[in-house]
Amino acid sequence: MPIEINGLPITVLKNPKGGSQVDVERKQSSSVQDETGKSGSSDTGTLTDTAARLRALGNTLSTLPVTDTQRVEGIKKAIEHSDYTVDAGRVAQKMIEFEKLLKS
C-alpha cells in the first residue's frame, strides 16, 4: 500500500527472507524539467533491515578495542614464566586452512 510523504510515494515490500524493504521513488517531473522539456531522471533509494542491522553492527564494532588486551597480557605472563606451550599441530592446521582461503 503506497504512502505519500512529502510528495514521494513510499512502498514497503516483504522479501522472501522475512525482512522488509522500503523503496522511495520520485516519478513526478520538476518545474524546471517541465519548462525545459527534458526528461527527468528517477530518484530511487532503498533501505533494508539488513542494511540497518549492518550499520548497528558497525557502530558496535567501532567501540570495541582492536585487540583483546587481557588475553595479550595473559600470554605475555605465560611466556615470562615459561608456562606457554605451542601446539605445533594446531598451528600447522591453521596455516593450511589459511592457505586454502587464499587460493579460493
Secondary structure by P-SEA (a helix, b strand, c coil): cccccccbbbbbbbccccbbbbbbbbccccaaaaaaccbbbbbbbbbcaaaaaaaaaaaaaaaccccaaaaaaaaaaaaaacccccaaaaaaaaaaaaaaaaac
